[in-house]
């Protein structure tokens, strides 16, 4: 029995989220089922760096699992993918230490949020971008995002994954860029709260639309009041792109 670490990518549109649920199709459930088919082990539990919500995508999810396998990591990657649907795929597999845990060992996580900022939707971006309108001022949103950098209590923008857990996180990057109508928000931190990124994006859009002044982000962040967050941006614009160890 060995422990393996794998890089996982998925389109979250048709999943109820990463975590296995009593009902509904989950990423974890799909991968565990595939591992069961190739190993004939009665139950294989897959650990993950983060539990993405329903509709959220990933190109950099990291998972780990224990498996009896003697054919090498490259063949294991191919074998798993042969039993997965088109919307989820293992990108690579490597042997890991017996104590490796993708969540607890992580030092940094990076997410991206994509917006298609146009009055008319573009079908090819419908599953991966939020079609938001009216026009957003990216410079104002970038100025507002600067208030997020550093260590803060982010209780305004999310809740702790575990009840009673700390809502303090350290953000090392929070920046907007644009390419025509496509807007990209990149955020990296040592950890994230439940719905934190989507709440931040929704709040920064209030700045971009001129509904809030730039300084409102800093004021609401300092208040540590969940009721002061803007409405969360839709899940389908969000993607977990990297986990660093």
C-alpha positions as CSV (number, residue, x, y, z in Angstrom):
1,X,0.0,0.0,0.0
2,X,1.5,3.3,-1.0
3,X,0.3,7.0,-0.8
4,X,0.0,8.9,-4.1
5,X,-0.4,12.6,-4.8
6,X,-2.2,13.7,-7.9
7,X,-3.0,17.0,-9.7
8,X,-6.7,17.1,-10.6
9,X,-8.7,19.3,-13.0
10,X,-12.4,19.4,-13.4
11,X,-15.3,21.4,-14.9
12,X,-17.5,21.9,-11.8
13,X,-20.7,22.7,-13.7
14,X,-22.4,19.3,-13.3
15,X,-21.0,18.5,-9.9
16,X,-22.6,19.1,-6.5
17,X,-19.1,20.2,-5.4
18,X,-15.9,18.4,-4.7
19,X,-16.9,16.7,-1.5
20,X,-18.8,13.4,-1.5
21,X,-22.5,13.9,-0.8
22,X,-25.3,11.6,0.3
23,X,-27.1,12.6,-3.0
24,X,-25.6,14.2,-6.1
25,X,-22.6,13.7,-8.3
26,X,-19.4,14.8,-6.6
27,X,-15.8,15.1,-7.8
28,X,-14.6,13.1,-4.8
29,X,-17.1,10.4,-5.5
30,X,-16.2,10.1,-9.2
31,X,-12.4,9.7,-8.4
32,X,-13.0,7.3,-5.6
33,X,-15.2,5.1,-7.8
34,X,-12.5,5.1,-10.5
35,X,-9.9,4.1,-8.0
36,X,-12.1,1.3,-6.8
37,X,-12.5,-0.1,-10.3
38,X,-8.8,-0.2,-11.1
39,X,-7.7,-1.6,-7.7
40,X,-10.6,-3.7,-6.6
41,X,-10.2,-2.3,-3.1
42,X,-13.5,-2.1,-1.3
43,X,-13.1,1.6,-0.3
44,X,-10.6,4.2,-1.3
45,X,-10.8,7.6,0.4
46,X,-9.4,10.6,-1.5
47,X,-8.1,13.6,0.4
48,X,-8.1,17.1,-1.2
49,X,-6.4,20.4,-0.7
50,X,-9.8,22.2,-0.8
51,X,-13.5,21.4,-0.9
52,X,-14.7,23.5,-3.9
53,X,-18.5,24.3,-4.0
54,X,-21.0,23.3,-6.5
55,X,-20.2,24.8,-9.9
56,X,-16.6,25.8,-9.0
57,X,-13.9,24.6,-11.3
58,X,-10.3,23.5,-10.8
59,X,-7.1,23.1,-12.8
60,X,-4.9,22.8,-9.8
61,X,-6.7,20.7,-7.2
62,X,-4.3,18.4,-5.3
63,X,-5.5,15.1,-4.0
64,X,-3.9,12.1,-2.2
65,X,-5.0,8.5,-1.7
66,X,-3.6,5.2,-0.5
67,X,-3.6,2.4,-3.1
68,X,-2.1,-1.0,-3.8
69,X,-0.5,-0.4,-7.3
70,X,2.7,-1.9,-8.8
71,X,2.6,-0.5,-12.3
72,X,4.1,3.0,-11.8
73,X,2.7,6.5,-11.4
74,X,2.3,7.2,-15.2
75,X,0.2,4.1,-15.8
76,X,-1.8,4.8,-12.7
77,X,-2.7,8.3,-14.1
78,X,-3.8,6.7,-17.4
79,X,-5.8,4.0,-15.6
80,X,-7.7,6.5,-13.5
81,X,-8.6,8.7,-16.4
82,X,-9.9,5.7,-18.4
83,X,-12.6,5.4,-15.7
84,X,-13.5,9.1,-15.4
85,X,-16.0,11.2,-17.4
86,X,-14.9,14.0,-19.7
87,X,-15.4,16.7,-17.1
88,X,-12.7,15.5,-14.7
89,X,-9.2,14.3,-15.3
90,X,-6.0,13.5,-13.4
91,X,-3.2,15.6,-14.8
92,X,-0.3,13.8,-13.2
93,X,0.4,11.3,-10.4
94,X,3.5,10.9,-8.1
95,X,4.5,8.9,-5.1
96,X,4.1,10.8,-1.8
97,X,5.2,10.4,1.7
98,X,2.9,8.3,3.9
99,X,2.0,11.3,6.0
100,X,1.3,13.7,3.1
101,X,-2.1,15.5,3.5
102,X,-2.9,17.9,0.6
103,X,-4.9,20.2,2.9
104,X,-2.8,20.4,6.0
105,X,0.5,20.5,4.2
106,X,-0.5,23.4,1.9
107,X,1.3,26.7,2.3
108,X,-0.6,28.7,-0.3
109,X,-3.7,28.4,-2.5
110,X,-4.4,30.5,-5.6
111,X,-7.8,31.1,-7.2
112,X,-8.9,32.9,-10.3
113,X,-12.3,34.5,-11.0
114,X,-13.3,35.3,-14.6
115,X,-15.9,37.8,-15.7
116,X,-17.2,38.4,-19.2
117,X,-18.1,42.1,-19.0
118,X,-20.5,42.6,-21.9
119,X,-24.2,43.4,-22.5
120,X,-24.6,40.2,-24.6
121,X,-23.5,36.8,-23.4
122,X,-20.8,34.8,-25.2
123,X,-21.9,31.1,-25.3
124,X,-18.4,29.7,-25.1
125,X,-17.7,31.4,-21.8
126,X,-21.0,30.6,-20.2
127,X,-19.7,27.7,-18.1
128,X,-16.5,29.5,-16.9
129,X,-17.2,33.2,-16.8
130,X,-19.7,35.4,-15.0
131,X,-21.5,37.4,-17.7
132,X,-21.7,40.7,-15.7
133,X,-23.1,44.0,-16.9
134,X,-23.0,47.1,-16.8
135,X,-19.4,48.0,-17.6
136,X,-17.0,47.6,-14.7
137,X,-14.1,49.9,-13.9
138,X,-11.1,47.6,-13.5
139,X,-8.8,50.3,-12.1
140,X,-11.2,51.1,-9.3
141,X,-11.6,47.4,-8.5
142,X,-7.9,46.9,-8.4
143,X,-7.6,49.9,-6.0
144,X,-10.2,48.3,-3.8
145,X,-8.5,44.9,-3.8
146,X,-5.3,46.5,-2.4
147,X,-7.1,46.7,1.0
148,X,-7.2,42.9,1.1
149,X,-3.4,42.4,1.1
150,X,-1.8,41.2,4.3
151,X,-3.2,39.5,7.4
152,X,-6.7,40.4,8.2
153,X,-9.9,39.0,9.8
154,X,-12.0,38.2,6.8
155,X,-15.2,37.5,8.7
156,X,-17.1,40.0,6.5
157,X,-16.4,37.9,3.4
158,X,-16.8,34.4,4.6
159,X,-17.2,31.8,7.4
160,X,-14.6,29.4,8.8
161,X,-14.7,25.9,7.3
162,X,-15.1,24.5,10.8
163,X,-17.5,25.9,13.3
164,X,-15.7,28.3,15.7
165,X,-12.6,28.3,13.6
166,X,-10.4,31.3,12.9
167,X,-11.4,33.7,10.2
168,X,-8.0,35.3,10.0
169,X,-6.1,34.8,6.7
170,X,-3.1,36.2,5.0
171,X,-3.6,37.3,1.4
172,X,-0.4,37.7,-0.7
173,X,-2.0,38.6,-4.0
174,X,-5.2,40.3,-5.0
175,X,-5.2,41.8,-8.5
176,X,-7.4,42.5,-11.5
177,X,-6.4,42.4,-15.2
178,X,-8.4,42.8,-18.4
179,X,-8.2,41.6,-22.0
180,X,-11.0,43.2,-23.8
181,X,-14.3,42.2,-22.2
182,X,-12.6,39.4,-20.2
183,X,-11.7,40.4,-16.6
184,X,-9.6,38.3,-14.4
185,X,-9.2,38.4,-10.6
186,X,-6.3,36.6,-9.1
187,X,-6.1,36.0,-5.4
188,X,-3.6,33.9,-3.3
189,X,-3.6,33.3,0.4
190,X,-2.5,30.8,3.1
191,X,-6.1,29.7,3.3
192,X,-9.7,30.7,2.4
193,X,-13.0,30.9,4.2
194,X,-16.2,29.5,2.9
195,X,-17.4,31.7,0.0
196,X,-14.6,34.2,0.6
197,X,-13.5,34.7,-3.0
198,X,-17.0,34.9,-4.4
199,X,-18.0,37.4,-1.7
200,X,-14.9,39.5,-2.4
201,X,-15.5,39.5,-6.1
202,X,-19.2,40.5,-5.6
203,X,-18.1,43.4,-3.3
204,X,-15.4,44.6,-5.6
205,X,-17.9,44.7,-8.4
206,X,-19.9,47.1,-6.4
207,X,-16.8,49.4,-6.5
208,X,-16.4,48.7,-10.2
209,X,-20.0,49.8,-10.9
210,X,-19.6,52.9,-8.8
211,X,-22.1,51.8,-6.1
212,X,-19.4,51.8,-3.4
213,X,-16.4,54.1,-3.1
214,X,-13.0,52.4,-3.2
215,X,-12.5,52.9,0.6
216,X,-15.6,50.9,1.3
217,X,-13.8,47.6,0.9
218,X,-11.3,48.5,3.7
219,X,-14.1,49.8,5.9
220,X,-16.3,46.7,5.5
221,X,-13.3,44.4,5.9
222,X,-12.5,46.0,9.2
223,X,-16.0,45.6,10.5
224,X,-15.8,41.8,10.5
225,X,-19.6,41.7,9.8
226,X,-20.8,39.1,7.3
227,X,-23.9,41.2,6.6
228,X,-21.7,43.9,5.1
229,X,-20.4,41.8,2.2
230,X,-21.7,42.4,-1.2
231,X,-23.7,39.6,-2.8
232,X,-21.5,36.6,-3.7
233,X,-20.5,36.3,-7.4
234,X,-21.8,33.2,-9.1
235,X,-19.9,30.0,-8.6
236,X,-19.1,29.2,-12.2
237,X,-16.6,32.0,-12.6
238,X,-14.3,30.6,-9.9
239,X,-11.5,28.2,-10.3
240,X,-8.9,26.7,-8.0
241,X,-5.7,27.0,-10.1
242,X,-2.8,26.2,-7.8
243,X,-1.8,24.8,-4.4
244,X,1.8,25.3,-3.2
245,X,3.6,23.2,-0.6
